[in-house]
Amino acid sequence: MIDPVLLRSRISRINQATSITPIQKGFSSDRKFMVRFEHELPMILRMSHSNTLQHRQQEASLLLSLDQKGVICPSPVESGYLASLDMTYQLYSYLEGEDAEIILPTLSDTDQYRIGYEAGNQLALMHTLKAPLTIAPWKNRAIAKHDRYLMRYKASSITVPHDQKLIDFITANQHLLKGRPNHFQHDDFHLKNILMKDNQFAGTIDFNGFDWGDPYHDFVKIGLFSRQTSIPFSIGQVHGYFEKQIPELFWSLYSVYTAMTVFSSVVWSIRAAPEQLDEMLERLDTVIQDHSAFQSVIPSWFIDAESIFKKNAGPSI
C-alpha cells in the first residue's frame, strides 16, 4: 500500500492536492489515484514498477500525438522516478465521465449505435499512428505469441468447446497476417475503457497497455465484452471505423484474432484473475457459438442485427 501523504511530499506537482484517493479498478499491478485540487482540475496519478519508465515515456508521447489527431484521451502532465519507492509515476489529465458499460444499457438502441459509431471513428484515428521502423513484422510477433499461449493452454487443465476446430482454423488462416500493417494498438478497447457523459461519447482511457501491429486486432474485445453488453454499440463501432464500407478481409482477420484470443484469455484468467475464470469461460463459449465454432467468420450477432442499423447515418442521427 502506497501512502498518499508520502506521494504528496515526493511529487511537487501534487503537494497542494486536497485529496489523493486510491482507484480500485482493473487488473494491472500499477497503483492509480484520483488527485483533486481546490483550484485546479483533477488528475490521475499512476504508479508503476521502475522498469516501465521507458514504456510510460513512450505512452506520454503517443498521447500527445493522439490528441493532435483529434482523439479524446487523457493528456500527460508529468512523469518521473521516485527513488525512495523505486517506482515511476505518471500524472494525466482527468477525463470526466462514467464507464460506457454502465450507461449504454439505459439508452435506446439507436443511441447505443450512435455512441459505438463515434467510438469506431475514434479508434480509426488512433490507428493512423504508424509503428517505429524498429518494430518487427506483425505476423512474426502475433504467431509467436499465439504459440506461447496455446502451449500454456494445452498444459492447463481447462478445455474450451471445439478447441481443435479453433486450432485448425487459426493454422489454416494464419497466412492472412502476412504483410499486415504495424500501427498503434490500444490493445484494450472495450466499454470499461470508454467514457460517456450526458449520454455522449466522452473519450477513451487506459492506454498503458498499448502495442503495435495490425489495427484490426483492436476489435477482439467486441466479441469478448462489448457485444454482451450492447450489440447496437458493437455494430456501430464496426460501421463507424469503416464508415460502413467494411473490407471483406476484415472479418477473416477479426475471426482469426478472436479465435486466438480464446486461448490467451484462458491462460490470462488462470494467471491474473482465477476468481473470474468461470465468467470468462462463459464469455468464450458465447464467442465460439457466435462463430459456429469458427465455421463462420462473421459473428451471428452482427449478421442478425446489422440490417436494423444499415440505414442509420452514424453519429448525427
C-alpha positions as a printed NumPy array, in Angstrom:
array([[  0.   ,   0.   ,   0.   ],
       [  1.381,   3.394,  -1.018],
       [  0.812,   6.202,   1.47 ],
       [ -0.847,   9.206,  -0.276],
       [  0.875,  11.517,   2.222],
       [  4.235,  10.196,   1.03 ],
       [  3.24 ,  10.802,  -2.59 ],
       [  2.24 ,  14.385,  -1.819],
       [  5.612,  15.024,  -0.211],
       [  7.638,  13.396,  -3.012],
       [  5.851,  14.773,  -6.099],
       [  5.921,  18.56 ,  -6.084],
       [  3.198,  18.827,  -8.741],
       [  0.616,  17.419,  -6.316],
       [  1.827,  18.811,  -2.984],
       [ -1.141,  21.189,  -2.915],
       [ -3.696,  18.446,  -3.568],
       [ -6.746,  18.436,  -1.304],
       [ -7.161,  14.67 ,  -1.635],
       [ -5.337,  11.68 ,  -3.129],
       [ -7.709,   8.723,  -3.287],
       [ -6.833,   5.178,  -4.483],
       [ -8.748,   3.931,  -7.537],
       [ -9.73 ,   0.293,  -7.192],
       [-10.236,  -0.729, -10.801],
       [ -8.654,  -3.093, -13.302],
       [ -6.129,  -5.918, -13.091],
       [ -2.895,  -4.028, -13.623],
       [ -0.207,  -4.194, -10.955],
       [  0.014,  -0.388, -11.216],
       [ -1.466,   1.747,  -8.438],
       [ -3.831,   4.527,  -9.516],
       [ -5.043,   7.548,  -7.584],
       [ -7.551,  10.338,  -8.126],
       [ -5.844,  13.623,  -7.256],
       [ -8.085,  16.599,  -6.509],
       [ -7.183,  20.246,  -6.019],
       [ -9.027,  23.282,  -4.729],
       [ -8.393,  25.499,  -7.757],
       [ -7.294,  23.05 , -10.467],
       [ -8.904,  20.277, -12.453],
       [ -8.428,  16.738, -11.079],
       [ -5.644,  14.478, -12.287],
       [ -4.959,  10.764, -12.392],
       [ -1.728,   9.539, -10.812],
       [ -0.381,   6.164, -11.891],
       [  2.45 ,   4.443, -10.025],
       [  4.338,   1.716, -11.896],
       [  7.343,  -0.541, -11.495],
       [ 10.615,   1.244, -12.203],
       [ 11.344,  -0.921, -15.245],
       [  8.348,   0.592, -17.063],
       [  9.767,   4.114, -17.253],
       [ 10.691,   3.977, -20.933],
       [  7.315,   2.482, -21.864],
       [  5.495,   5.188, -19.884],
       [  7.524,   7.915, -21.571],
       [  6.562,   6.457, -24.939],
       [  2.93 ,   6.39 , -23.822],
       [  3.058,  10.08 , -22.885],
       [  4.48 ,  10.962, -26.297],
       [  1.818,   8.864, -28.023],
       [ -1.   ,  10.502, -26.073],
       [  0.197,  13.899, -27.253],
       [  0.237,  12.637, -30.85 ],
       [ -3.229,  11.127, -30.494],
       [ -4.583,  14.361, -29.041],
       [ -3.243,  16.254, -32.052],
       [ -5.131,  13.858, -34.31 ],
       [ -8.407,  14.583, -32.531],
       [ -8.542,  11.544, -30.262],
       [-10.311,  12.31 , -26.981],
       [ -7.922,  10.883, -24.41 ],
       [ -6.061,  11.872, -21.231],
       [ -3.212,  14.329, -21.647],
       [  0.159,  13.627, -19.98 ],
       [  1.052,  16.218, -17.337],
       [  4.277,  14.964, -15.755],
       [  6.271,  11.798, -15.211],
       [  9.281,  10.85 , -13.152],
       [ 11.036,   8.349, -10.928],
       [ 10.764,   8.092,  -7.13 ],
       [ 13.958,   6.542,  -5.808],
       [ 12.531,   6.078,  -2.311],
       [  9.849,   3.749,  -3.713],
       [ 11.783,   2.501,  -6.749],
       [  8.727,   3.317,  -8.841],
       [  7.873,   5.58 , -11.749],
       [  4.928,   7.945, -11.652],
       [  2.747,   9.437, -14.353],
       [  0.263,  12.276, -13.99 ],
       [ -2.555,  12.584, -16.531],
       [ -5.427,  14.966, -17.01 ],
       [ -8.734,  13.543, -15.771],
       [-11.485,  12.839, -18.286],
       [-14.935,  13.249, -16.774],
       [-17.45 ,  10.525, -17.443],
       [-18.718,   7.091, -16.494],
       [-17.977,   3.678, -17.963],
       [-19.962,   3.151, -21.135],
       [-20.676,  -0.342, -19.83 ],
       [-22.847,   1.227, -17.128],
       [-24.584,   3.902, -19.197],
       [-25.236,   2.192, -22.535],
       [-27.894,  -0.297, -21.343],
       [-30.036,   2.633, -20.171],
       [-30.156,   4.164, -23.676],
       [-32.172,   3.329, -26.77 ],
       [-30.681,   1.009, -29.375],
       [-30.296,   3.971, -31.724],
       [-28.289,   5.923, -29.152],
       [-26.155,   2.888, -28.335],
       [-25.375,   2.535, -32.039],
       [-24.549,   6.261, -32.269],
       [-22.054,   6.015, -29.401],
       [-20.499,   2.933, -30.995],
       [-20.191,   4.747, -34.323],
       [-18.242,   7.568, -32.703],
       [-16.079,   5.082, -30.808],
       [-15.257,   3.466, -34.164],
       [-14.344,   6.873, -35.601],
       [-12.036,   7.481, -32.653],
       [-10.402,   4.063, -32.985],
       [ -9.744,   4.741, -36.67 ],
       [ -7.966,   7.978, -35.717],
       [ -5.784,   6.108, -33.221],
       [ -4.787,   3.635, -35.889],
       [ -3.329,   6.312, -38.154],
       [ -0.2  ,   6.267, -35.971],
       [  2.443,   4.058, -37.579],
       [  4.877,   1.922, -35.607],
       [  8.566,   2.773, -35.365],
       [ 10.628,   1.053, -38.056],
       [ 12.366,  -0.976, -35.351],
       [  9.177,  -2.959, -34.618],
       [  9.337,  -6.491, -36.054],
       [  6.741,  -7.623, -38.628],
       [  3.314,  -8.206, -37.12 ],
       [  2.869, -11.79 , -38.332],
       [  6.081, -12.971, -36.681],
       [  5.159, -11.468, -33.339],
       [  1.474, -12.438, -33.415],
       [  2.083, -16.087, -34.33 ],
       [  4.887, -16.471, -31.788],
       [  2.685, -15.011, -29.064],
       [ -0.222, -17.274, -30.028],
       [  2.039, -20.342, -29.996],
       [  3.182, -19.494, -26.463],
       [ -0.382, -19.086, -25.24 ],
       [ -1.514, -22.272, -26.969],
       [  1.284, -24.237, -25.315],
       [  0.241, -22.902, -21.891],
       [ -3.416, -23.616, -22.649],
       [ -2.632, -27.234, -23.513],
       [ -0.618, -27.54 , -20.301],
       [ -3.571, -26.346, -18.221],
       [ -6.498, -28.431, -17.013],
       [ -9.019, -26.217, -18.818],
       [-10.575, -27.013, -22.178],
       [-12.992, -24.973, -24.249],
       [-15.585, -26.462, -26.612],
       [-14.324, -27.351, -30.087],
       [-10.779, -26.283, -29.246],
       [ -9.245, -28.4  , -32.019],
       [-11.546, -26.786, -34.588],
       [-10.303, -23.388, -33.427],
       [ -6.674, -24.503, -33.623],
       [ -7.186, -25.854, -37.14 ],
       [ -8.962, -22.658, -38.202],
       [ -6.099, -20.483, -36.965],
       [ -3.481, -22.685, -38.631],
       [ -5.337, -22.642, -41.946],
       [ -5.697, -18.871, -41.959],
       [ -2.58 , -17.509, -40.288],
       [ -1.148, -16.698, -43.73 ],
       [ -3.588, -13.756, -43.764],
       [ -1.401, -11.986, -41.203],
       [  1.496, -11.684, -43.659],
       [  2.096,  -8.096, -44.681],
       [ -0.457,  -6.621, -42.298],
       [  0.415,  -3.083, -41.169],
       [  2.233,  -2.196, -37.968],
       [  0.164,   0.596, -36.478],
       [ -0.779,   1.778, -33.   ],
       [ -2.979,  -0.585, -30.97 ],
       [ -4.848,   0.491, -27.847],
       [ -4.955,  -3.232, -27.014],
       [ -7.803,  -2.953, -24.505],
       [-10.52 ,  -1.115, -26.413],
       [-13.835,  -2.027, -24.787],
       [-16.68 ,  -0.47 , -22.817],
       [-14.877,  -0.284, -19.463],
       [-12.266,   1.956, -21.099],
       [-14.747,   4.136, -22.972],
       [-16.301,   7.06 , -21.11 ],
       [-19.695,   8.707, -21.526],
       [-21.042,  11.974, -20.189],
       [-24.567,  13.333, -20.65 ],
       [-25.304,  10.326, -22.873],
       [-22.483,  11.308, -25.248],
       [-19.133,   9.726, -26.064],
       [-16.603,  11.381, -23.739],
       [-13.286,   9.697, -24.534],
       [-11.059,   6.642, -24.201],
       [ -8.8  ,   5.838, -21.251],
       [ -6.185,   3.269, -20.131],
       [ -3.617,   3.438, -22.91 ],
       [ -0.917,   1.933, -20.703],
       [ -1.046,  -1.446, -22.478],
       [ -0.552,  -0.012, -25.963],
       [  1.169,  -2.079, -28.606],
       [  1.99 ,  -2.057, -32.321],
       [  0.539,  -4.289, -35.007],
       [ -2.497,  -4.951, -37.154],
       [ -5.173,  -2.342, -36.312],
       [ -7.905,  -4.96 , -36.797],
       [ -6.661,  -6.778, -33.706],
       [ -8.135,  -3.956, -31.589],
       [-11.619,  -5.307, -32.39 ],
       [-11.283,  -8.593, -30.496],
       [-12.69 ,  -7.116, -27.272],
       [-16.014,  -6.628, -29.058],
       [-16.576, -10.373, -29.136],
       [-15.367, -10.927, -25.591],
       [-17.024,  -7.988, -23.846],
       [-18.83 ,  -5.248, -25.763],
       [-21.321,  -7.381, -27.716],
       [-22.513,  -8.951, -24.465],
       [-23.455,  -5.522, -23.118],
       [-24.578,  -3.794, -26.319],
       [-24.888,  -5.313, -29.777],
       [-26.003,  -1.934, -31.221],
       [-22.804,  -0.329, -29.9  ],
       [-20.713,  -3.173, -31.311],
       [-22.242,  -2.847, -34.769],
       [-21.842,   0.922, -34.553],
       [-18.146,   0.555, -33.731],
       [-17.542,  -1.517, -36.865],
       [-19.64 ,   0.814, -39.033],
       [-18.014,   3.944, -37.633],
       [-14.491,   2.622, -38.08 ],
       [-15.032,   1.84 , -41.744],
       [-17.697,   4.472, -42.481],
       [-19.858,   1.444, -43.312],
       [-17.527,   0.294, -46.115],
       [-16.304,  -2.9  , -44.427],
       [-13.471,  -4.644, -46.325],
       [-14.064,  -8.332, -46.933],
       [-10.693,  -9.184, -45.386],
       [-11.698,  -7.565, -42.096],
       [-13.975, -10.368, -40.954],
       [-11.477, -13.077, -41.859],
       [ -8.748, -11.394, -39.796],
       [-11.152, -10.496, -36.993],
       [-12.164, -14.149, -36.668],
       [ -8.555, -15.38 , -36.651],
       [ -7.631, -12.903, -33.913],
       [-10.78 , -13.71 , -31.954],
       [-10.061, -17.444, -32.136],
       [ -6.526, -16.771, -30.885],
       [ -7.96 , -14.703, -28.049],
       [ -9.948, -17.692, -26.802],
       [ -6.722, -19.447, -25.782],
       [ -4.926, -16.374, -24.476],
       [ -7.979, -15.467, -22.373],
       [ -7.956, -18.845, -20.652],
       [ -4.259, -18.535, -19.823],
       [ -4.614, -14.911, -18.706],
       [ -7.574, -15.738, -16.444],
       [ -5.759, -18.619, -14.77 ],
       [ -2.771, -16.38 , -14.065],
       [ -4.292, -12.971, -13.333],
       [ -7.926, -13.472, -12.324],
       [ -8.665, -17.087, -11.323],
       [-11.712, -15.93 ,  -9.371],
       [-13.24 , -14.837, -12.689],
       [-12.307, -17.919, -14.695],
       [-15.851, -19.307, -14.776],
       [-17.198, -15.992, -16.06 ],
       [-14.509, -15.867, -18.726],
       [-15.268, -19.421, -19.845],
       [-18.91 , -18.437, -20.273],
       [-17.847, -15.472, -22.406],
       [-15.612, -17.682, -24.501],
       [-18.416, -20.183, -25.006],
       [-20.555, -17.326, -26.335],
       [-17.743, -16.282, -28.704],
       [-17.442, -19.826, -30.034],
       [-21.194, -20.065, -30.54 ],
       [-21.253, -16.667, -32.268],
       [-18.896, -18.081, -34.905],
       [-20.358, -21.618, -35.04 ],
       [-17.028, -22.98 , -33.791],
       [-15.374, -20.699, -36.38 ],
       [-17.13 , -22.217, -39.325],
       [-18.382, -18.639, -39.839],
       [-16.008, -15.678, -39.925],
       [-18.792, -13.113, -39.41 ],
       [-20.319, -13.468, -35.914],
       [-24.032, -14.195, -35.678],
       [-24.733, -11.083, -33.562],
       [-23.597,  -8.93 , -36.485],
       [-25.383, -10.917, -39.181],
       [-28.663, -10.989, -37.241],
       [-28.836,  -7.312, -36.3  ],
       [-26.822,  -5.258, -38.806],
       [-29.759,  -4.663, -41.143],
       [-31.577,  -2.766, -38.391],
       [-28.862,  -0.102, -38.361],
       [-27.713,  -0.091, -42.003],
       [-29.766,   2.986, -42.887],
       [-28.673,   4.985, -39.872],
       [-26.443,   7.905, -40.773],
       [-23.982,   7.462, -37.918],
       [-23.392,   9.876, -35.05 ],
       [-25.627,  12.588, -36.471],
       [-28.818,  10.555, -36.119]])
